[in-house]
Structures are given as structure tokens and as C-alpha cells.
Amino acid sequence: MTSRIAAAIATCALSLGALASGAGVATATSPAPATGRAGDTPSLRPAINARAAAVDGCSYQVVRSHDSRYVYSVSGVFGGGARELTPQKEDYVRFSDDWRKVVQVDACAGERGQAPTALRVTGKLDHPEHYDPSVPRMIHSNDLKPAASSVIPKAPALTSVDRLDTATVRVSWKPAQGNPDQVILMERKPFYSSELGLWHPYTFQRDIQAGATSMDRKLERHPDIPPASRTHAYWMRVVNGGFVSDLRAEKPAPVEP
């Protein structure tokens, strides 16, 4: 039931489009559809399109394409061998008009003092018994040479979430530095699935107009929202040069409607 709810909510949320004139574009943070067809002829090109960058001395960010049929892992190449790296945080992010999965991993866990010379992404087909034998059981990326930490953008800090009236808040933040490709207000709030007839917490990505430092947001106050799902939350995110601000640094500011 849980996966059915998530899938239905993602489908409904992705169809919302632009919510209001001058309020930015609203899109739900949900997975991109599965890519490729079962009968495709295997290609010599890697099936996973990915890039990597250092976030700090231990953490690395990998931005990759996503095929929902597969379960993914990231490995680091150390000397002559490779080992799987511990995930720290991950999310789906919309880069302009395309979804990507952003994963941050810890290269220091269990073996400190050595940085990986490359990263590799591997996808293992989930429940292979459900697929035709022509569907690859394993897919992979090229070996990824991590870019320097300087390519990871920094998200502006929230400065306030002020209540304008009983149903409206104004979210404000510091100006973004460095002219990033996208400045994003992340909003988690109750979302109504008409297909299932219920309210459920969901996270939306709202692209910010250049130079803006605030946005007014409506609170969902429908009486049918379960008490555990009523809390709203806001935080900032930045995309630049194909990378995202440090996901671990995001600190949602909660608001009760």
C-alpha cells in the first residue's frame, strides 16, 4: 500500500506544472520514469550517466541518471581495489527540465586518510525474475574522476518564515552567491491524492526567479489532513554546473498551519 500511495502521489504532483504567475515553477521531488526498453541491444556506452565531485575531505556527491528497475551503489577506487561507499543522503533533483538522482557518500568510513582516485556507480536489477532475460542484470557508469569541492555550490540561508495571516507565510532567505543556475525553495507540506482520496506529506521543488529573496506560500489547512501530516517545512537548495549544494547542510524550518 505504501508504494502504491507514493507512486500515485508522485504522478499527481508531477502534473501540477506552474502554480501561479510570478511564484516560480512547482514540481514534486519524485523519480524520473524508467529509461530504456527491455529489448534494446546492449550498448558499449555505460548505461548510467553520472558525474562526481568532492564535497569535503570525506564526502563525495554523485549526480546520476535513474532507471527505477535498478538498485544502485557507489564504489570508490583505492589503489588497485574498490569498495562500496556508505550513503550519507540522497534525493531526486530537477535540473532545468530533467530529473537526476543526487547521492552523497562517505569515502572515509572504515578507511581514513586515503581519497578515492575514481568513483563507480553500479545498478543491480531489482527482482530480476520479473524481467525478460534480455534486460541487463547489471548496469554501470564510467569510472568518475571527482571534480574539486569548489564546484559544489552553497545554498543561501533562510532568514525567516513569517506568518502574514492564518493561511499564508512569507519565506525569506539571503541572496544567493555566485549566480547559480537554479535557486530553489524546497517546501514539504500535505498533498492531496485524488486517486487515493487522502492527504500525505510531500516535498516540492519551487524554482526562484533571479534576484528574489522571499516567496509567499499558502498553508494547507483542510480539516481532513491527519494531525501527523499537517506540519509544513521550508529550506533552500542551489544547482550550479550540474551539481547541488550539500544535502547534509539542509535544515528545514518547520511551520504549524
Secondary structure, 3 states (H helix, E strand, C coil): CHHHHHHHHHHHHHCCCECCCCCCEEEECCCCCCCCCCCCCCCCCCCCCEEEEECCCCEEEEEECCCCCEEEEEEEEECCEEEECEEEEEEEEEECCEEEEEEEEECCCCCCCCCCCEEEEEEEECCHHHCCCCCCCEEECCCECCECHHHCCCCCCEEEEEEEECCEEEEEECCCCCCCCEEEEEEEEEEEECCCCEEEEEEEEEECCCCCCEEEEECCCCCCCCHHHCCEEEEEEEEECCEECCHHHCCCEEECC
